[in-house]
Amino acid sequence: MGLCDNLTKQLISSIKDVKHTRLFVPQKRINKYIKEGKNVCFPCVIHKKSTNEVYTYSRPTSIYPEFSIITTNQKAETLTKAHGNPINLISLLSDERFTYGQAAARRFSPHINMIIENSLSHHNVSLSLSSDNESGVVIDRLRHGFLDYSLDYPFMASYFNQQQHPIKIVSIPIAQNTRSLIKGAVGCATNAPNDFANQAIKKINAALESAILESAAHQLSQRHWLSEHIDNFDKQYYQHIINFDSQTNDAPINTADQNKEQR
């Protein structure tokens, strides 16, 4: 079970005074529901300090490593020979010899989104438009050679390698990364009626603080997927998740002084 699945299960178990409906829908459909102001929350968004026209955010639930190139073990050497290791993302996205793929509704950090928008040639991009498992479809297309690379968190390589497929998925760090960690959160639809988002976030934050963030189950799930990619994971988790209320800004979590290396 993945990080967001675990968090959703724990939230449903901890918030007992409301009726929960759990939806399994493609990312594009989730985005549509959120923008339309349906009574929905999504457990896997990038945290922002302030509410915007789309999301009202919970306190942070996770710290993630920066995004990386996701490819196959067969293709990794070709990509790094052409564009370095760490990979120069701007150079790679501009190289029409290699096909980039992602789920159509997938979004990354503002820094990575800007690089994609400014660098990607639309002649070498393939979008997965609709699927119940969009990330899985991208990985299948990588393994079958229809795509050369994608972008995602490095721990997603470990997640898909659980399938025991003969073609392994690997992650390669990106040269343009800023040596910062990314905070995850739950996001609820700001435009939902009857103050739904604020009421939901109050209950979610209460459950996070009283029952989830310090629980062994949540921390075990976080550690299982993330500790390989974040140096001093327990210390970072305590500082930036458990001790979040003592922080005074929403700046990225800089790790330059920790000699962090993504694997």
C-alpha positions as CSV (number, residue, x, y, z in Angstrom):
1,M,0.0,0.0,0.0
2,G,1.3,3.4,-1.0
3,L,1.8,6.5,1.1
4,C,-1.5,8.2,0.1
5,D,-3.5,5.0,0.5
6,N,-2.1,4.6,4.0
7,L,-2.9,8.2,4.9
8,T,-6.5,7.9,3.5
9,K,-7.1,4.7,5.5
10,Q,-5.8,6.3,8.7
11,L,-7.9,9.5,8.2
12,I,-11.1,7.5,7.6
13,S,-10.4,5.4,10.7
14,S,-9.6,8.5,12.9
15,I,-12.5,10.8,11.8
16,K,-15.5,8.9,13.1
17,D,-18.2,11.6,13.2
18,V,-18.7,12.0,9.4
19,K,-19.7,9.7,6.6
20,H,-16.8,8.9,4.3
21,T,-16.9,8.0,0.6
22,R,-13.6,6.8,-0.9
23,L,-13.2,7.4,-4.6
24,F,-10.7,5.7,-6.9
25,V,-10.6,7.9,-10.1
26,P,-8.0,9.2,-12.5
27,Q,-6.0,12.3,-11.6
28,K,-7.7,14.3,-14.3
29,R,-11.1,13.5,-12.8
30,I,-9.9,14.4,-9.3
31,N,-8.7,17.8,-10.7
32,K,-12.1,18.3,-12.3
33,Y,-14.0,17.6,-9.1
34,I,-11.8,19.9,-7.1
35,K,-12.1,22.8,-9.6
36,E,-15.9,22.3,-9.8
37,G,-16.1,22.7,-6.0
38,K,-17.4,19.2,-5.2
39,N,-17.2,18.0,-1.6
40,V,-13.9,16.3,-2.0
41,C,-10.4,16.2,-0.6
42,F,-7.3,14.7,-2.1
43,P,-4.6,13.3,0.2
44,C,-1.6,13.8,-2.0
45,V,-1.0,17.5,-2.9
46,I,2.1,19.7,-2.5
47,H,1.6,21.8,0.6
48,K,1.2,25.6,0.4
49,K,0.9,27.8,3.4
50,S,-2.2,29.7,2.2
51,T,-5.5,28.7,0.7
52,N,-5.9,29.5,-3.0
53,E,-8.8,29.3,-5.4
54,V,-8.4,25.6,-5.9
55,Y,-7.2,24.0,-2.6
56,T,-7.5,24.6,1.1
57,Y,-4.6,22.8,2.7
58,S,-4.0,20.7,5.8
59,R,-0.9,21.0,7.8
60,P,2.0,19.0,6.2
61,T,1.7,15.2,6.3
62,S,4.9,14.1,4.6
63,I,8.3,15.3,3.4
64,Y,9.3,14.1,-0.1
65,P,12.6,14.1,-2.0
66,E,12.8,16.2,-5.1
67,F,11.5,14.9,-8.4
68,S,13.8,12.7,-10.5
69,I,13.9,11.2,-14.0
70,I,12.2,7.8,-14.0
71,T,13.3,5.3,-16.7
72,T,14.2,1.7,-17.2
73,N,17.6,0.2,-16.3
74,Q,18.0,-0.5,-20.0
75,K,17.6,3.2,-21.0
76,A,19.3,4.9,-18.1
77,E,22.9,4.7,-19.4
78,T,21.8,6.1,-22.8
79,L,20.1,9.1,-21.1
80,T,23.0,9.8,-18.8
81,K,25.6,9.5,-21.5
82,A,23.7,12.1,-23.5
83,H,22.7,14.5,-20.7
84,G,24.9,13.8,-17.7
85,N,24.3,12.4,-14.2
86,P,22.6,14.2,-12.6
87,I,20.7,14.7,-15.8
88,N,20.4,18.2,-17.3
89,L,16.6,18.3,-17.4
90,I,16.4,21.3,-19.8
91,S,18.7,19.6,-22.3
92,L,16.9,16.3,-22.0
93,L,13.4,17.8,-22.5
94,S,14.7,19.6,-25.6
95,D,16.2,16.4,-27.1
96,E,13.8,15.1,-29.7
97,R,15.6,11.7,-29.8
98,F,13.9,10.8,-26.6
99,T,10.2,10.6,-25.8
100,Y,8.9,12.0,-22.5
101,G,5.6,10.7,-21.0
102,Q,3.4,11.5,-18.1
103,A,-0.2,11.3,-17.0
104,A,-2.0,14.2,-18.6
105,A,-3.1,15.8,-15.3
106,R,0.2,15.2,-13.5
107,R,1.8,18.3,-11.9
108,F,5.1,18.8,-10.2
109,S,6.7,21.5,-8.1
110,P,6.5,25.1,-9.5
111,H,10.2,24.9,-10.3
112,I,9.9,21.7,-12.3
113,N,6.6,22.8,-13.9
114,M,8.4,25.9,-15.2
115,I,11.3,23.9,-16.7
116,I,8.8,21.6,-18.5
117,E,6.8,24.5,-19.9
118,N,9.9,26.3,-21.2
119,S,11.9,23.4,-22.5
120,L,9.6,20.5,-23.7
121,S,9.3,20.0,-27.4
122,H,5.8,18.8,-28.1
123,H,7.1,16.6,-30.9
124,N,8.6,14.2,-28.3
125,V,5.9,14.1,-25.6
126,S,3.2,11.5,-24.9
127,L,0.4,12.0,-22.4
128,S,-1.7,9.3,-20.8
129,L,-5.1,10.9,-21.0
130,S,-7.4,8.5,-19.1
131,S,-6.8,5.5,-16.9
132,D,-7.7,4.1,-13.5
133,N,-4.0,3.8,-12.9
134,E,-2.3,6.6,-14.8
135,S,1.1,6.2,-13.2
136,G,1.1,2.5,-13.8
137,V,0.2,3.0,-17.5
138,V,3.2,5.3,-17.8
139,I,5.5,2.7,-16.3
140,D,4.1,0.0,-18.6
141,R,4.8,2.2,-21.6
142,L,8.4,2.8,-20.4
143,R,8.9,-1.0,-20.1
144,H,7.5,-1.6,-23.6
145,G,9.7,1.1,-25.1
146,F,6.9,3.5,-26.1
147,L,8.4,6.1,-23.8
148,D,12.1,6.8,-22.8
149,Y,11.6,8.6,-19.6
150,S,9.1,10.3,-17.2
151,L,9.3,12.4,-14.0
152,D,8.2,11.4,-10.5
153,Y,9.5,11.0,-7.0
154,P,12.4,8.6,-6.8
155,F,10.7,6.3,-4.4
156,M,8.1,5.5,-7.2
157,A,10.8,3.4,-8.8
158,S,10.9,1.2,-5.7
159,Y,7.1,1.1,-5.7
160,F,6.8,-0.3,-9.2
161,N,9.8,-2.7,-8.8
162,Q,7.7,-4.6,-6.3
163,Q,5.9,-6.1,-9.3
164,Q,9.0,-8.3,-9.9
165,H,9.0,-7.4,-13.6
166,P,12.3,-8.3,-15.4
167,I,12.7,-4.7,-16.7
168,K,13.6,-2.7,-13.6
169,I,12.6,1.0,-13.1
170,V,15.3,3.3,-11.9
171,S,15.5,7.0,-10.8
172,I,18.2,9.5,-11.9
173,P,18.7,12.8,-10.1
174,I,18.1,16.1,-11.9
175,A,20.8,18.7,-12.2
176,Q,18.4,21.6,-11.8
177,N,17.1,20.4,-8.4
178,T,17.5,22.9,-5.6
179,R,18.5,20.5,-2.8
180,S,15.2,21.1,-1.1
181,L,12.5,18.7,0.2
182,I,8.9,19.0,-0.7
183,K,6.0,19.0,1.8
184,G,2.9,17.0,1.1
185,A,-0.6,17.7,2.5
186,V,-4.3,17.0,2.1
187,G,-6.1,19.4,-0.1
188,C,-9.9,20.1,0.0
189,A,-11.9,21.9,-2.7
190,T,-11.9,25.6,-1.8
191,N,-15.0,26.3,-3.9
192,A,-17.2,23.5,-2.3
193,P,-20.4,24.9,-0.8
194,N,-21.3,25.4,2.9
195,D,-17.7,26.0,4.0
196,F,-16.9,22.4,3.3
197,A,-13.1,22.9,2.9
198,N,-12.5,24.7,6.1
199,Q,-14.7,22.3,8.1
200,A,-13.0,19.3,6.6
201,I,-9.5,20.6,7.1
202,K,-10.3,21.3,10.8
203,K,-11.3,17.7,11.3
204,I,-8.3,16.4,9.2
205,N,-5.8,18.6,11.1
206,A,-7.2,17.4,14.4
207,A,-6.9,13.8,13.4
208,L,-3.4,14.4,12.1
209,E,-2.3,16.0,15.3
210,S,-4.0,13.7,17.8
211,A,-3.8,10.3,16.1
212,I,-1.7,10.0,12.9
213,L,1.5,12.0,12.5
214,E,3.1,10.6,15.6
215,S,1.7,7.1,15.2
216,A,4.0,4.2,14.6
217,A,1.9,3.1,11.6
218,H,2.2,6.4,9.8
219,Q,5.9,6.9,10.5
220,L,6.6,3.3,9.5
221,S,4.9,3.9,6.1
222,Q,6.8,7.1,5.6
223,R,10.1,5.6,6.6
224,H,9.6,2.6,4.3
225,W,9.2,4.6,1.2
226,L,11.2,7.8,1.9
227,S,14.2,7.1,4.2
228,E,16.3,5.7,1.3
229,H,16.0,9.1,-0.4
230,I,16.2,11.5,2.5
231,D,19.2,11.7,4.7
232,N,18.5,11.8,8.5
233,F,14.9,11.0,7.7
234,D,13.7,10.7,11.3
235,K,15.2,14.0,12.3
236,Q,13.8,15.7,9.2
237,Y,10.3,14.2,9.8
238,Y,10.3,15.4,13.4
239,Q,11.5,18.9,12.5
240,H,9.3,19.6,9.5
241,I,6.2,17.5,10.2
242,I,5.8,17.0,14.0
243,N,7.3,20.4,14.8
244,F,5.6,22.2,11.9
245,D,3.7,24.7,14.0
246,S,7.0,26.2,15.3
247,Q,8.0,27.2,11.7
248,T,7.4,30.7,10.5
249,N,7.4,30.4,6.8
250,D,6.5,28.1,3.9
251,A,9.9,28.1,2.2
252,P,11.2,24.8,0.7
253,I,13.2,22.7,3.2
254,N,16.8,23.2,2.2
255,T,19.1,20.2,2.6
256,A,22.3,21.6,1.2
257,D,24.1,21.2,4.5
258,Q,23.3,17.5,4.7
259,N,25.2,16.3,1.6
260,K,22.0,14.6,0.5
261,E,22.3,12.4,-2.5
262,Q,19.3,10.8,-4.2
263,R,19.8,7.2,-5.3
